[in-house]
Amino acid sequence: EFADNFSNRPESLQSSPGFYVTKETYNGSKGLSLKLEGEEQGINDNALNRGIVMHAAAYVNAALAQGRGFIGRSWGCPAVSPQLHQAIINKIKNGSCLFLYTPNKNYISSSKILKEAA
């Protein structure tokens, strides 16, 4: 149901949790996409270099989730429904805070931002 493993390393094909600032959009192989800048050193600060972006993906849909209990998997990018991606991306582009949550204890204990907020 939830990802268990995370990485900040290039070519790991894994997601990185935590706080991001949204950057500009571009049209790539997945259509409209949103660049993300990770704000947590050692956790997600390689996001721009890794090409971690928000994009549309056909495997993000309710029927697939209901049929097998989970949606498809990206290679580390937060993927959203093709029907909603343009509205979501256009709403949060250019400087919004985006938080990718995980209950993973390693993340929670490593995040300086979460510690400062507590």
C-alpha positions as CSV (number, residue, x, y, z in Angstrom):
1,E,0.0,0.0,0.0
2,F,2.8,2.4,0.9
3,A,6.4,2.7,-0.2
4,D,8.9,1.3,2.3
5,N,12.2,2.3,0.7
6,F,13.3,5.8,-0.2
7,S,16.4,7.2,-1.7
8,N,18.1,10.5,-2.5
9,R,20.6,8.9,-4.8
10,P,20.6,9.4,-8.6
11,E,19.3,6.4,-10.6
12,S,17.8,4.7,-7.5
13,L,14.3,4.8,-9.0
14,Q,13.0,5.5,-5.6
15,S,10.9,8.4,-4.2
16,S,12.2,10.9,-1.6
17,P,9.8,12.0,1.1
18,G,9.7,15.4,2.7
19,F,9.3,19.1,1.9
20,Y,9.7,20.5,-1.6
21,V,9.3,23.9,-3.3
22,T,7.6,23.7,-6.7
23,K,9.4,25.2,-9.6
24,E,8.5,25.9,-13.2
25,T,6.6,23.6,-15.6
26,Y,7.7,22.1,-18.9
27,N,6.3,19.8,-21.5
28,G,8.2,16.5,-21.5
29,S,7.6,12.9,-22.4
30,K,4.7,12.7,-19.9
31,G,3.2,16.0,-21.0
32,L,2.9,18.9,-18.6
33,S,5.3,18.3,-15.8
34,L,6.4,20.3,-12.7
35,K,10.0,20.5,-11.5
36,L,10.5,20.0,-7.7
37,E,13.3,21.3,-5.5
38,G,13.9,19.2,-2.4
39,E,14.4,21.2,0.8
40,E,15.7,18.5,3.1
41,Q,19.5,18.0,3.0
42,G,20.4,14.3,2.6
43,I,16.7,13.3,2.2
44,N,15.4,14.9,-1.0
45,D,17.9,17.7,-2.0
46,N,19.0,15.8,-5.1
47,A,15.5,16.0,-6.6
48,L,16.3,18.5,-9.3
49,N,19.5,16.7,-10.3
50,R,17.6,13.4,-10.3
51,G,14.8,14.7,-12.5
52,I,12.1,14.2,-9.9
53,V,9.0,15.9,-11.2
54,M,5.3,15.8,-10.8
55,H,3.6,14.3,-13.9
56,A,0.6,12.6,-15.2
57,A,0.4,8.8,-15.3
58,A,-2.3,6.5,-16.6
59,Y,-1.7,4.1,-13.7
60,V,-3.0,6.6,-11.2
61,N,-6.7,5.7,-11.3
62,A,-9.3,4.4,-8.9
63,A,-10.2,1.3,-10.9
64,L,-6.7,0.1,-10.9
65,A,-6.4,0.8,-7.2
66,Q,-9.6,-1.0,-6.4
67,G,-8.7,-4.0,-8.6
68,R,-5.3,-4.7,-7.2
69,G,-5.1,-2.7,-4.0
70,F,-2.6,-0.1,-5.2
71,I,-1.8,2.2,-8.1
72,G,1.2,1.7,-10.4
73,R,4.6,2.8,-9.4
74,S,6.7,5.6,-10.8
75,W,10.5,5.8,-10.8
76,G,10.6,8.2,-7.9
77,C,8.3,10.9,-9.2
78,P,5.0,11.9,-7.7
79,A,2.5,11.0,-10.4
80,V,-1.1,12.2,-10.6
81,S,-4.2,11.3,-12.6
82,P,-4.1,12.5,-16.2
83,Q,-7.6,13.9,-15.7
84,L,-6.4,16.2,-12.9
85,H,-2.7,16.8,-13.5
86,Q,-3.0,20.1,-15.4
87,A,-5.3,21.6,-12.8
88,I,-3.0,20.4,-9.9
89,I,0.2,21.5,-11.5
90,N,-1.1,24.9,-12.6
91,K,-2.4,25.5,-9.1
92,I,0.9,24.7,-7.2
93,K,3.6,25.7,-9.7
94,N,6.2,28.4,-9.1
95,G,6.8,28.4,-5.3
96,S,4.3,26.3,-3.4
97,C,5.3,24.1,-0.6
98,L,4.7,20.4,-1.4
99,F,5.0,17.8,1.4
100,L,5.3,14.1,0.4
101,Y,4.4,12.3,3.6
102,T,5.5,8.9,4.8
103,P,5.1,7.4,8.2
104,N,8.6,5.9,7.7
105,K,10.5,6.2,11.0
106,N,13.8,6.8,9.3
107,Y,12.3,9.9,7.6
108,I,10.6,11.2,10.7
109,S,13.7,10.9,12.8
110,S,16.0,12.5,10.1
111,S,13.9,15.5,9.1
112,K,15.2,18.7,10.6
113,I,12.1,20.5,9.3
114,L,9.8,18.2,11.3
115,K,12.0,18.5,14.4
116,E,11.9,22.3,14.2
117,A,8.1,22.2,13.8
118,A,7.6,20.0,16.9
